[in-house]
């Protein structure tokens, strides 16, 4: 699995979301930049992301995922 494929899928499926992916193979760190997702509870945010990547988890393409969520402002201040 390539990081660019994970980024492309999530940005296509989650509107108004920027995704920065670190990692390779089957282990990824997702930095998800979205005001809409950041406003949700932690469980709701993760559910929305897992709903999109579950097929890759099920077939073993992705084994481990960690996620950090940022508002656009928080991400800009971090960079």
Backbone atoms as SQL, in Angstrom:
CREATE TABLE atoms (id INTEGER PRIMARY KEY, chain TEXT, resi INTEGER, resn TEXT, atom TEXT, x REAL, y REAL, z REAL);
INSERT INTO atoms VALUES
  (1, 'A', 1, 'UNK', 'N', 0.849, -1.172, 0.000),
  (2, 'A', 1, 'UNK', 'CA', 0.000, 0.000, 0.000),
  (3, 'A', 1, 'UNK', 'C', 0.895, 1.236, 0.000),
  (4, 'A', 2, 'UNK', 'N', 0.542, 2.184, -0.823),
  (5, 'A', 2, 'UNK', 'CA', 1.297, 3.429, -0.919),
  (6, 'A', 2, 'UNK', 'C', 0.564, 4.545, -0.169),
  (7, 'A', 3, 'UNK', 'N', 1.335, 5.397, 0.493),
  (8, 'A', 3, 'UNK', 'CA', 0.760, 6.521, 1.240),
  (9, 'A', 3, 'UNK', 'C', -0.079, 7.415, 0.332),
  (10, 'A', 4, 'UNK', 'N', 0.376, 7.613, -0.913),
  (11, 'A', 4, 'UNK', 'CA', -0.351, 8.482, -1.833),
  (12, 'A', 4, 'UNK', 'C', -1.751, 7.927, -2.137),
  (13, 'A', 5, 'UNK', 'N', -1.905, 6.613, -2.175),
  (14, 'A', 5, 'UNK', 'CA', -3.220, 6.017, -2.424),
  (15, 'A', 5, 'UNK', 'C', -4.161, 6.265, -1.252),
  (16, 'A', 6, 'UNK', 'N', -3.652, 6.168, -0.041),
  (17, 'A', 6, 'UNK', 'CA', -4.461, 6.437, 1.159),
  (18, 'A', 6, 'UNK', 'C', -4.891, 7.896, 1.165),
  (19, 'A', 7, 'UNK', 'N', -3.957, 8.795, 0.883),
  (20, 'A', 7, 'UNK', 'CA', -4.250, 10.231, 0.834),
  (21, 'A', 7, 'UNK', 'C', -5.323, 10.524, -0.205),
  (22, 'A', 8, 'UNK', 'N', -5.153, 9.989, -1.398),
  (23, 'A', 8, 'UNK', 'CA', -6.094, 10.243, -2.488),
  (24, 'A', 8, 'UNK', 'C', -7.497, 9.746, -2.149),
  (25, 'A', 9, 'UNK', 'N', -7.599, 8.535, -1.627),
  (26, 'A', 9, 'UNK', 'CA', -8.905, 7.976, -1.284),
  (27, 'A', 9, 'UNK', 'C', -9.611, 8.839, -0.244),
  (28, 'A', 10, 'UNK', 'N', -8.913, 9.171, 0.840),
  (29, 'A', 10, 'UNK', 'CA', -9.559, 9.923, 1.919),
  (30, 'A', 10, 'UNK', 'C', -9.933, 11.338, 1.486),
  (31, 'A', 11, 'UNK', 'N', -9.091, 11.974, 0.691),
  (32, 'A', 11, 'UNK', 'CA', -9.435, 13.321, 0.243),
  (33, 'A', 11, 'UNK', 'C', -10.605, 13.310, -0.734),
  (34, 'A', 12, 'UNK', 'N', -10.750, 12.223, -1.490),
  (35, 'A', 12, 'UNK', 'CA', -11.903, 12.104, -2.394),
  (36, 'A', 12, 'UNK', 'C', -13.189, 11.840, -1.617),
  (37, 'A', 13, 'UNK', 'N', -13.117, 11.006, -0.596),
  (38, 'A', 13, 'UNK', 'CA', -14.310, 10.572, 0.134),
  (39, 'A', 13, 'UNK', 'C', -14.752, 11.525, 1.239),
  (40, 'A', 14, 'UNK', 'N', -13.809, 12.237, 1.841),
  (41, 'A', 14, 'UNK', 'CA', -14.132, 13.140, 2.952),
  (42, 'A', 14, 'UNK', 'C', -14.034, 14.573, 2.451),
  (43, 'A', 15, 'UNK', 'N', -15.175, 15.190, 2.204),
  (44, 'A', 15, 'UNK', 'CA', -15.179, 16.530, 1.616),
  (45, 'A', 15, 'UNK', 'C', -14.528, 17.551, 2.540),
  (46, 'A', 16, 'UNK', 'N', -13.910, 18.549, 1.926),
  (47, 'A', 16, 'UNK', 'CA', -13.243, 19.641, 2.647),
  (48, 'A', 16, 'UNK', 'C', -12.198, 19.143, 3.634),
  (49, 'A', 17, 'UNK', 'N', -11.492, 18.079, 3.239),
  (50, 'A', 17, 'UNK', 'CA', -10.501, 17.476, 4.128),
  (51, 'A', 17, 'UNK', 'C', -9.163, 17.367, 3.421),
  (52, 'A', 18, 'UNK', 'N', -8.126, 17.757, 4.125),
  (53, 'A', 18, 'UNK', 'CA', -6.754, 17.563, 3.653),
  (54, 'A', 18, 'UNK', 'C', -6.160, 16.448, 4.496),
  (55, 'A', 19, 'UNK', 'N', -5.445, 15.528, 3.868),
  (56, 'A', 19, 'UNK', 'CA', -4.859, 14.408, 4.590),
  (57, 'A', 19, 'UNK', 'C', -3.368, 14.361, 4.288),
  (58, 'A', 20, 'UNK', 'N', -2.564, 14.323, 5.331),
  (59, 'A', 20, 'UNK', 'CA', -1.125, 14.124, 5.200),
  (60, 'A', 20, 'UNK', 'C', -0.830, 12.743, 5.775),
  (61, 'A', 21, 'UNK', 'N', -0.212, 11.902, 4.978),
  (62, 'A', 21, 'UNK', 'CA', 0.016, 10.510, 5.360),
  (63, 'A', 21, 'UNK', 'C', 1.505, 10.267, 5.519),
  (64, 'A', 22, 'UNK', 'N', 1.866, 9.661, 6.632),
  (65, 'A', 22, 'UNK', 'CA', 3.238, 9.241, 6.876),
  (66, 'A', 22, 'UNK', 'C', 3.237, 7.734, 7.027),
  (67, 'A', 23, 'UNK', 'N', 4.300, 7.108, 6.581),
  (68, 'A', 23, 'UNK', 'CA', 4.417, 5.668, 6.720),
  (69, 'A', 23, 'UNK', 'C', 4.471, 4.990, 5.370),
  (70, 'A', 24, 'UNK', 'N', 4.603, 3.685, 5.426),
  (71, 'A', 24, 'UNK', 'CA', 4.683, 2.897, 4.208),
  (72, 'A', 24, 'UNK', 'C', 4.285, 1.469, 4.514),
  (73, 'A', 25, 'UNK', 'N', 4.159, 0.686, 3.477),
  (74, 'A', 25, 'UNK', 'CA', 3.769, -0.696, 3.671),
  (75, 'A', 25, 'UNK', 'C', 2.348, -0.772, 4.160),
  (76, 'A', 26, 'UNK', 'N', 2.163, -1.224, 5.385),
  (77, 'A', 26, 'UNK', 'CA', 0.809, -1.375, 5.914),
  (78, 'A', 26, 'UNK', 'C', 0.590, -0.606, 7.216),
  (79, 'A', 27, 'UNK', 'N', 1.519, 0.288, 7.575),
  (80, 'A', 27, 'UNK', 'CA', 1.414, 1.083, 8.808),
  (81, 'A', 27, 'UNK', 'C', 1.453, 2.570, 8.467),
  (82, 'A', 28, 'UNK', 'N', 0.407, 3.290, 8.902),
  (83, 'A', 28, 'UNK', 'CA', 0.301, 4.698, 8.524),
  (84, 'A', 28, 'UNK', 'C', -0.097, 5.586, 9.695),
  (85, 'A', 29, 'UNK', 'N', 0.435, 6.802, 9.678),
  (86, 'A', 29, 'UNK', 'CA', 0.027, 7.892, 10.560),
  (87, 'A', 29, 'UNK', 'C', -0.742, 8.869, 9.683),
  (88, 'A', 30, 'UNK', 'N', -1.979, 9.155, 10.026),
  (89, 'A', 30, 'UNK', 'CA', -2.805, 10.081, 9.264),
  (90, 'A', 30, 'UNK', 'C', -2.952, 11.381, 10.036),
  (91, 'A', 31, 'UNK', 'N', -2.553, 12.476, 9.417),
  (92, 'A', 31, 'UNK', 'CA', -2.828, 13.810, 9.945),
  (93, 'A', 31, 'UNK', 'C', -3.982, 14.340, 9.113),
  (94, 'A', 32, 'UNK', 'N', -5.130, 14.481, 9.743),
  (95, 'A', 32, 'UNK', 'CA', -6.352, 14.830, 9.035),
  (96, 'A', 32, 'UNK', 'C', -6.738, 16.256, 9.398),
  (97, 'A', 33, 'UNK', 'N', -6.768, 17.097, 8.363),
  (98, 'A', 33, 'UNK', 'CA', -7.033, 18.517, 8.554),
  (99, 'A', 33, 'UNK', 'C', -8.425, 18.821, 8.023),
  (100, 'A', 34, 'UNK', 'N', -9.340, 19.092, 8.942),
  (101, 'A', 34, 'UNK', 'CA', -10.732, 19.332, 8.565),
  (102, 'A', 34, 'UNK', 'C', -11.452, 19.994, 9.728),
  (103, 'A', 35, 'UNK', 'N', -12.008, 21.159, 9.472),
  (104, 'A', 35, 'UNK', 'CA', -12.787, 21.823, 10.521),
  (105, 'A', 35, 'UNK', 'C', -14.007, 20.999, 10.894),
  (106, 'A', 36, 'UNK', 'N', -14.640, 20.367, 9.903),
  (107, 'A', 36, 'UNK', 'CA', -15.847, 19.577, 10.151),
  (108, 'A', 36, 'UNK', 'C', -15.544, 18.348, 11.015),
  (109, 'A', 37, 'UNK', 'N', -14.509, 17.602, 10.664),
  (110, 'A', 37, 'UNK', 'CA', -14.178, 16.407, 11.445),
  (111, 'A', 37, 'UNK', 'C', -13.639, 16.768, 12.824),
  (112, 'A', 38, 'UNK', 'N', -12.839, 17.819, 12.908),
  (113, 'A', 38, 'UNK', 'CA', -12.272, 18.214, 14.190),
  (114, 'A', 38, 'UNK', 'C', -13.358, 18.612, 15.188),
  (115, 'A', 39, 'UNK', 'N', -14.501, 19.048, 14.688),
  (116, 'A', 39, 'UNK', 'CA', -15.601, 19.458, 15.563),
  (117, 'A', 39, 'UNK', 'C', -16.375, 18.265, 16.135),
  (118, 'A', 40, 'UNK', 'N', -16.181, 17.079, 15.565),
  (119, 'A', 40, 'UNK', 'CA', -16.903, 15.891, 16.030),
  (120, 'A', 40, 'UNK', 'C', -16.213, 15.276, 17.243),
  (121, 'A', 41, 'UNK', 'N', -16.909, 14.373, 17.908),
  (122, 'A', 41, 'UNK', 'CA', -16.296, 13.639, 19.013),
  (123, 'A', 41, 'UNK', 'C', -15.207, 12.729, 18.449),
  (124, 'A', 42, 'UNK', 'N', -14.243, 12.351, 19.272),
  (125, 'A', 42, 'UNK', 'CA', -13.174, 11.477, 18.779),
  (126, 'A', 42, 'UNK', 'C', -13.692, 10.184, 18.141),
  (127, 'A', 43, 'UNK', 'N', -14.698, 9.590, 18.726),
  (128, 'A', 43, 'UNK', 'CA', -15.244, 8.343, 18.176),
  (129, 'A', 43, 'UNK', 'C', -15.880, 8.579, 16.812),
  (130, 'A', 44, 'UNK', 'N', -16.665, 9.627, 16.666),
  (131, 'A', 44, 'UNK', 'CA', -17.321, 9.943, 15.391),
  (132, 'A', 44, 'UNK', 'C', -16.296, 10.237, 14.294),
  (133, 'A', 45, 'UNK', 'N', -15.231, 10.957, 14.647),
  (134, 'A', 45, 'UNK', 'CA', -14.178, 11.257, 13.662),
  (135, 'A', 45, 'UNK', 'C', -13.565, 9.967, 13.141),
  (136, 'A', 46, 'UNK', 'N', -13.175, 9.106, 14.061),
  (137, 'A', 46, 'UNK', 'CA', -12.534, 7.860, 13.669),
  (138, 'A', 46, 'UNK', 'C', -13.485, 6.968, 12.877),
  (139, 'A', 47, 'UNK', 'N', -14.743, 6.945, 13.251),
  (140, 'A', 47, 'UNK', 'CA', -15.711, 6.136, 12.507),
  (141, 'A', 47, 'UNK', 'C', -15.788, 6.571, 11.052),
  (142, 'A', 48, 'UNK', 'N', -15.768, 7.869, 10.797),
  (143, 'A', 48, 'UNK', 'CA', -15.857, 8.360, 9.430),
  (144, 'A', 48, 'UNK', 'C', -14.634, 7.948, 8.611),
  (145, 'A', 49, 'UNK', 'N', -13.463, 7.997, 9.213),
  (146, 'A', 49, 'UNK', 'CA', -12.252, 7.607, 8.498),
  (147, 'A', 49, 'UNK', 'C', -12.220, 6.089, 8.296),
  (148, 'A', 50, 'UNK', 'N', -12.492, 5.338, 9.342),
  (149, 'A', 50, 'UNK', 'CA', -12.479, 3.882, 9.215),
  (150, 'A', 50, 'UNK', 'C', -13.510, 3.383, 8.205),
  (151, 'A', 51, 'UNK', 'N', -14.631, 4.059, 8.075),
  (152, 'A', 51, 'UNK', 'CA', -15.637, 3.662, 7.089),
  (153, 'A', 51, 'UNK', 'C', -15.048, 3.648, 5.683),
  (154, 'A', 52, 'UNK', 'N', -14.104, 4.527, 5.427),
  (155, 'A', 52, 'UNK', 'CA', -13.490, 4.604, 4.098),
  (156, 'A', 52, 'UNK', 'C', -12.328, 3.631, 3.909),
  (157, 'A', 53, 'UNK', 'N', -11.574, 3.357, 4.965),
  (158, 'A', 53, 'UNK', 'CA', -10.385, 2.505, 4.806),
  (159, 'A', 53, 'UNK', 'C', -10.608, 1.056, 5.235),
  (160, 'A', 54, 'UNK', 'N', -11.791, 0.731, 5.758),
  (161, 'A', 54, 'UNK', 'CA', -12.046, -0.639, 6.212),
  (162, 'A', 54, 'UNK', 'C', -11.806, -1.712, 5.158),
  (163, 'A', 55, 'UNK', 'N', -12.150, -1.475, 3.883),
  (164, 'A', 55, 'UNK', 'CA', -11.842, -2.528, 2.898),
  (165, 'A', 55, 'UNK', 'C', -10.351, -2.857, 2.835),
  (166, 'A', 56, 'UNK', 'N', -9.496, -1.848, 2.960),
  (167, 'A', 56, 'UNK', 'CA', -8.053, -2.092, 2.936),
  (168, 'A', 56, 'UNK', 'C', -7.569, -2.756, 4.223),
  (169, 'A', 57, 'UNK', 'N', -8.233, -2.462, 5.325),
  (170, 'A', 57, 'UNK', 'CA', -7.891, -3.144, 6.579),
  (171, 'A', 57, 'UNK', 'C', -8.305, -4.611, 6.479),
  (172, 'A', 58, 'UNK', 'N', -9.499, -4.841, 5.956),
  (173, 'A', 58, 'UNK', 'CA', -10.013, -6.214, 5.835),
  (174, 'A', 58, 'UNK', 'C', -9.145, -7.089, 4.939),
  (175, 'A', 59, 'UNK', 'N', -8.604, -6.523, 3.856),
  (176, 'A', 59, 'UNK', 'CA', -7.794, -7.355, 2.957),
  (177, 'A', 59, 'UNK', 'C', -6.311, -7.369, 3.330),
  (178, 'A', 60, 'UNK', 'N', -5.959, -6.691, 4.431),
  (179, 'A', 60, 'UNK', 'CA', -4.590, -6.716, 4.918),
  (180, 'A', 60, 'UNK', 'C', -3.669, -5.679, 4.303),
  (181, 'A', 61, 'UNK', 'N', -4.171, -4.845, 3.395),
  (182, 'A', 61, 'UNK', 'CA', -3.334, -3.807, 2.790),
  (183, 'A', 61, 'UNK', 'C', -2.892, -2.780, 3.824),
  (184, 'A', 62, 'UNK', 'N', -3.764, -2.522, 4.801),
  (185, 'A', 62, 'UNK', 'CA', -3.433, -1.643, 5.926),
  (186, 'A', 62, 'UNK', 'C', -3.561, -2.473, 7.195),
  (187, 'A', 63, 'UNK', 'N', -2.504, -2.424, 7.986),
  (188, 'A', 63, 'UNK', 'CA', -2.504, -3.192, 9.230),
  (189, 'A', 63, 'UNK', 'C', -2.698, -2.292, 10.453),
  (190, 'A', 64, 'UNK', 'N', -2.009, -1.160, 10.462),
  (191, 'A', 64, 'UNK', 'CA', -2.078, -0.264, 11.626),
  (192, 'A', 64, 'UNK', 'C', -2.236, 1.175, 11.163),
  (193, 'A', 65, 'UNK', 'N', -3.129, 1.892, 11.833),
  (194, 'A', 65, 'UNK', 'CA', -3.395, 3.293, 11.516),
  (195, 'A', 65, 'UNK', 'C', -3.484, 4.078, 12.814),
  (196, 'A', 66, 'UNK', 'N', -2.790, 5.198, 12.850),
  (197, 'A', 66, 'UNK', 'CA', -3.000, 6.159, 13.923),
  (198, 'A', 66, 'UNK', 'C', -3.468, 7.449, 13.267),
  (199, 'A', 67, 'UNK', 'N', -4.300, 8.182, 13.979),
  (200, 'A', 67, 'UNK', 'CA', -4.889, 9.392, 13.417),
  (201, 'A', 67, 'UNK', 'C', -4.740, 10.557, 14.381),
  (202, 'A', 68, 'UNK', 'N', -4.442, 11.711, 13.807),
  (203, 'A', 68, 'UNK', 'CA', -4.471, 12.971, 14.541),
  (204, 'A', 68, 'UNK', 'C', -5.335, 13.914, 13.731),
  (205, 'A', 69, 'UNK', 'N', -6.203, 14.633, 14.403),
  (206, 'A', 69, 'UNK', 'CA', -7.133, 15.547, 13.738),
  (207, 'A', 69, 'UNK', 'C', -6.775, 16.982, 14.081),
  (208, 'A', 70, 'UNK', 'N', -6.846, 17.844, 13.079),
  (209, 'A', 70, 'UNK', 'CA', -6.516, 19.252, 13.240),
  (210, 'A', 70, 'UNK', 'C', -7.561, 20.115, 12.554),
  (211, 'A', 71, 'UNK', 'N', -7.862, 21.273, 13.135),
  (212, 'A', 71, 'UNK', 'CA', -8.602, 22.279, 12.393),
  (213, 'A', 71, 'UNK', 'C', -7.620, 22.878, 11.388),
  (214, 'A', 72, 'UNK', 'N', -8.134, 23.599, 10.415),
  (215, 'A', 72, 'UNK', 'CA', -7.235, 24.232, 9.434),
  (216, 'A', 72, 'UNK', 'C', -6.330, 25.261, 10.115),
  (217, 'A', 73, 'UNK', 'N', -6.868, 25.980, 11.079),
  (218, 'A', 73, 'UNK', 'CA', -6.083, 26.971, 11.797),
  (219, 'A', 73, 'UNK', 'C', -4.978, 26.313, 12.612),
  (220, 'A', 74, 'UNK', 'N', -5.316, 25.261, 13.327),
  (221, 'A', 74, 'UNK', 'CA', -4.316, 24.560, 14.142),
  (222, 'A', 74, 'UNK', 'C', -3.211, 23.972, 13.261),
  (223, 'A', 75, 'UNK', 'N', -3.576, 23.456, 12.094),
  (224, 'A', 75, 'UNK', 'CA', -2.573, 22.892, 11.191),
  (225, 'A', 75, 'UNK', 'C', -1.644, 23.999, 10.665),
  (226, 'A', 76, 'UNK', 'N', -2.217, 25.123, 10.285),
  (227, 'A', 76, 'UNK', 'CA', -1.423, 26.235, 9.761),
  (228, 'A', 76, 'UNK', 'C', -0.453, 26.761, 10.830),
  (229, 'A', 77, 'UNK', 'N', -0.898, 26.806, 12.062),
  (230, 'A', 77, 'UNK', 'CA', -0.052, 27.288, 13.149),
  (231, 'A', 77, 'UNK', 'C', 1.077, 26.302, 13.449),
  (232, 'A', 78, 'UNK', 'N', 0.840, 25.038, 13.166),
  (233, 'A', 78, 'UNK', 'CA', 1.807, 23.988, 13.426),
  (234, 'A', 78, 'UNK', 'C', 2.933, 23.998, 12.386),
  (235, 'A', 79, 'UNK', 'N', 2.588, 24.366, 11.169),
  (236, 'A', 79, 'UNK', 'CA', 3.561, 24.297, 10.056),
  (237, 'A', 79, 'UNK', 'C', 4.560, 25.418, 10.091);
